[in-house]
């Protein structure tokens, strides 16, 4: 019996198995040398660029944060180093003890002390006793140099005669500049006849002189006061407004006594915007109390009041005083020949 065959078969089987395994495993292809060199160079270049970028960033950050050291007046950066000192709590306490310093926060009261104000004792500026700003009509003496329109002269106390910037107008020879004008005129019984006719004519002429952009109002007074125009407040100096003024002026009638205060207190000094100038005309006398009240009311507004005595000097003293205190003008208009 031949015992060599199994051995040969077994060897052949092993050879076949080995060949089969060898054939089933395929080795990975190797990278080309050119690609290897390219990858190596790219890695080196990328690393170098990254290092340069980071280094530049560190330099810029250090320049911004640290800044220039102490330099000269020419603006060149100095070479001094920037030093920082950190003190411990013990160092701070020692510094306080050696220099007598205290870093404690001062105590602040929770509430301010209560202050009681007696409103009853408060007075307006210029009205209290001993106040240098207080000016009484009785304290102002008569003004010398009063002229009359007939002679072409008048007593000018103010500057431009009005606070506005408009062309203005004139009334019995008194010129005033501005855009808003109030006329306060006497229609008491003593104005009857030629005086009220002169007043009516001059009112119409003065209003006709106004620019169409100007505004006006007329207040008549005797025992009381009232607006001459149908519309209370300011009236436009338009052609229609001037025609309306002519018609209303012709209706004025002389009657009663002379009390000018209501025309100021109730009407003229309440106009808003306030007048640039006020024309104030009378032919009679009124009380010192009324004159003083008029100047007191005008003190805050500072409106020049141009005072006119028509054919009578009875109220001349008080009219001059009002004109002086309000920085207006005074004029006496003599009777016509």
C-alpha positions in Angstrom: 0.0 0.0 0.0 1.4 3.3 -1.0 1.5 5.8 1.8 3.0 8.7 -0.1 -0.2 9.8 -1.9 -2.0 11.4 1.0 1.1 13.4 1.7 1.3 14.6 -1.9 -2.4 15.4 -1.9 -2.1 17.3 1.3 0.9 19.3 0.0 -1.0 20.1 -3.2 -4.0 21.2 -1.2 -1.8 23.5 0.9 -0.2 24.9 -2.3 -3.6 25.6 -3.8 -4.8 27.2 -0.6 -1.8 29.4 -0.4 -2.1 30.4 -4.0 -5.8 31.2 -3.5 -5.1 33.4 -0.5 -2.3 35.2 -2.4 -4.6 35.8 -5.4 -7.4 37.1 -3.2 -5.3 39.9 -1.4 -4.5 42.8 -3.7 -1.7 45.2 -2.4 -2.5 49.0 -2.3 -0.8 50.9 -5.1 2.0 53.2 -3.9 1.7 57.0 -4.2 3.7 58.5 -7.0 6.8 60.3 -6.0 5.7 63.6 -7.6 2.5 63.6 -5.4 4.5 62.9 -2.3 6.8 65.7 -2.9 3.9 68.1 -3.6 2.2 67.2 -0.4 5.4 67.6 1.6 6.1 71.1 0.1 2.4 72.2 0.6 2.5 71.2 4.3 5.8 73.1 4.9 4.5 76.2 3.1 1.2 76.2 5.0 2.9 75.9 8.3 5.3 78.7 7.5 2.5 81.1 6.4 0.5 80.2 9.5 3.5 81.1 11.7 4.0 84.4 9.9 0.3 85.4 10.2 0.2 84.6 13.9 3.5 86.4 14.5 2.2 89.5 12.7 -1.0 89.4 14.8 0.9 89.2 18.0 3.0 92.2 17.0 0.0 94.3 16.1 -1.9 93.3 19.3 1.1 94.2 21.4 1.4 97.6 19.7 -2.3 98.4 20.2 -2.5 97.3 23.9 0.8 98.6 25.1 0.9 101.7 22.9 3.7 104.3 22.9 5.8 104.9 25.9 6.6 108.4 27.2 7.7 110.4 24.2 8.9 113.8 23.4 6.7 116.7 22.5 7.3 116.0 18.8 5.0 113.0 19.0 7.7 110.3 18.5 7.1 107.1 20.5 9.2 106.9 23.6 11.2 104.0 24.7 10.0 103.8 28.3 8.6 100.5 29.4 5.0 100.2 30.6 4.9 99.0 34.2 2.0 97.9 36.3 1.9 97.8 40.1 -0.5 95.6 42.1 -0.9 96.4 45.7 -2.3 94.0 48.2 -4.8 94.9 50.9 -2.0 95.0 53.5 0.0 97.5 51.4 -3.1 99.7 51.1 -3.6 99.7 54.8 0.0 100.5 55.4 -0.1 103.4 53.0 -3.2 104.8 54.7 -1.5 104.5 58.1 1.7 106.2 57.0 0.1 109.1 55.2 -3.0 109.6 57.3 -5.2 108.9 54.3 -8.6 107.4 54.4 -10.2 105.7 51.5 -13.6 105.2 53.1 -16.6 106.4 51.2 -18.1 109.5 52.9 -21.6 109.0 54.4 -24.4 110.6 52.5 -27.7 111.5 54.2 -30.7 109.6 52.9 -32.7 112.7 52.6 -32.1 116.4 52.3 -33.0 118.6 55.2 -36.6 120.0 55.0 -36.8 123.6 54.0 -39.9 125.6 54.8 -40.8 128.4 52.5 -43.4 131.0 53.4 -45.0 131.8 50.1 -47.0 134.7 51.6 -43.8 136.6 52.1 -42.6 136.2 48.5 -42.8 139.3 46.3 -42.1 139.9 42.7 -38.8 141.4 41.7 -38.9 145.2 41.8 -42.0 145.2 44.1 -40.6 144.6 47.5 -39.6 147.4 49.9 -36.0 148.6 49.4 -35.8 146.7 46.1 -33.6 148.8 43.8 -35.6 147.6 40.8 -38.8 149.1 42.1 -39.7 152.3 40.3 -42.7 154.3 41.4 -44.4 156.9 39.2 -44.2 159.3 42.1 -40.4 158.8 42.3 -40.0 160.0 38.7 -39.8 163.7 38.4 -41.2 165.8 35.6 -39.3 165.6 32.4 -38.0 168.8 30.9 -38.0 169.5 27.2 -41.5 168.4 26.3 -42.4 169.7 22.9 -45.5 169.8 20.8 -46.3 168.4 17.4 -47.3 171.8 16.0 -43.8 173.0 16.5 -42.3 169.8 15.1 -40.8 168.8 18.5 -41.4 166.0 20.9 -39.8 164.4 24.0 -38.0 161.2 22.8 -37.1 158.9 25.7 -36.9 155.5 24.1 -34.6 154.2 21.4 -36.2 152.9 18.2 -39.7 153.5 19.6 -40.6 149.8 19.2 -39.2 146.3 19.7 -40.1 144.8 16.3 -38.3 144.8 13.1 -41.1 145.9 10.7 -41.5 149.2 8.9 -43.9 150.5 11.6 -46.1 153.6 11.5 -46.6 157.0 13.1 -49.3 158.5 15.2 -49.5 162.3 15.8 -45.9 162.5 14.7 -44.5 159.7 16.9 -42.8 157.0 14.9 -42.6 153.4 16.1 -41.1 150.4 14.5 -42.5 146.8 14.6 -45.3 144.7 13.3 -47.9 144.9 16.0 -49.4 148.1 17.4 -52.0 148.8 20.0 -53.8 152.2 20.2 -55.3 153.2 23.6 -57.4 156.4 23.1 -59.5 158.6 25.3 -63.2 159.0 24.4 -64.3 160.7 27.5 -66.8 163.6 27.3 -64.0 166.2 27.1 -63.0 164.7 23.7 -66.3 165.8 22.2 -66.1 168.0 19.1 -62.9 168.8 17.3 -60.7 166.6 19.5 -62.4 163.3 18.7 -62.5 164.3 15.0 -58.7 164.9 15.1 -58.3 161.5 16.8 -60.4 159.7 14.2 -58.6 161.2 11.3 -55.1 160.4 12.8 -56.1 156.8 13.6 -57.3 156.2 10.0 -54.1 157.7 8.6 -51.8 155.7 11.0 -53.5 152.4 10.2 -53.4 153.1 6.4 -49.6 153.5 6.8 -49.2 150.0 8.1 -47.8 147.2 5.9 -50.3 144.5 5.0 -48.3 142.0 7.1 -48.7 144.2 10.2 -51.3 143.8 12.9 -53.2 146.3 15.0 -55.9 146.8 17.6 -57.7 150.0 19.0 -59.0 150.3 22.5 -61.2 153.2 23.5 -61.7 154.1 27.2 -63.7 156.4 29.3 -65.5 155.0 32.4 -64.5 151.5 31.1 -62.7 150.2 28.1 -63.6 148.2 24.9 -62.1 147.2 21.6 -63.0 149.4 18.7 -62.7 146.6 16.1 -65.3 143.9 15.9 -62.7 141.2 16.2 -61.0 141.1 19.6 -57.2 140.4 19.5 -55.0 141.3 16.6 -56.4 142.5 13.3 -54.6 142.1 10.0 -53.7 145.4 8.3 -54.9 144.0 4.9 -57.0 146.2 2.6 -60.1 144.6 4.1 -58.8 145.1 7.6 -58.1 148.8 7.0 -61.6 149.3 5.5 -63.1 147.7 8.5 -61.0 150.0 10.8 -62.2 153.1 9.0 -65.9 152.1 9.4 -65.5 151.3 13.1 -63.5 154.4 13.9 -66.3 156.6 12.5 -68.6 155.1 15.1 -66.6 156.3 18.1 -68.5 158.6 20.5 -67.2 160.8 23.3 -68.8 160.1 26.7 -67.9 159.5 30.4 -64.9 160.2 32.5 -61.1 159.3 32.1 -60.0 155.9 33.4 -57.3 154.4 31.1 -56.3 151.5 33.4 -58.9 148.9 32.2 -57.7 149.4 28.6 -54.2 148.2 29.7 -55.1 145.7 32.3 -58.0 143.9 30.6 -56.9 144.2 26.9 -53.6 145.7 25.6 -51.2 144.0 27.9 -52.9 140.7 27.5 -52.5 140.6 23.8 -50.4 137.6 22.6 -48.0 138.1 21.0 -47.5 141.4 22.9 -47.5 144.7 21.0 -44.2 146.0 19.7 -45.4 149.5 20.7 -48.4 151.1 22.4 -49.8 154.6 21.6 -51.6 156.1 24.6 -53.6 159.3 24.1 -55.6 161.4 26.5 -56.9 165.0 26.9 -57.6 164.7 30.7 -56.2 163.8 34.0 -56.2 160.4 35.8 -55.0 159.2 39.2 -51.5 158.4 40.3 -52.6 154.9 41.3 -53.7 154.2 37.7 -50.4 155.5 36.3 -48.4 153.4 38.7 -50.4 150.3 38.0 -49.9 150.8 34.3 -46.1 150.9 34.7 -46.1 147.9 37.0 -48.1 145.8 34.5 -45.7 146.8 31.7 -42.5 146.0 33.8 -42.2 142.4 32.7 -43.3 143.0 29.0 -41.1 146.1 28.5 -43.3 147.5 25.8 -42.6 151.1 25.0 -45.6 153.3 25.7 -45.8 156.5 23.6 -47.8 159.0 25.5 -49.8 161.9 23.8 -51.6 164.7 25.5 -54.2 166.1 23.0 -54.9 169.8 23.3 -54.7 169.7 27.1 -51.8 169.5 29.6 -53.9 168.3 32.5 -52.4 164.8 32.4 -48.9 165.8 31.2 -47.0 165.0 34.4 -48.2 161.4 34.6 -47.9 160.9 30.9 -44.3 162.0 31.0 -43.6 159.7 33.9 -45.2 156.7 32.1 -43.2 157.4 29.0 -39.9 157.6 30.9 -40.4 154.4 32.9 -41.5 152.4 29.9 -38.8 154.0 27.6 -41.5 155.4 25.3 -41.9 159.0 24.2 -44.1 161.9 25.3 -45.7 164.5 22.9 -48.1 167.3 23.5 -50.4 168.2 20.5 -51.6 171.8 20.8 -55.1 172.9 19.6 -55.4 173.7 15.9 -55.4 177.4 14.9 
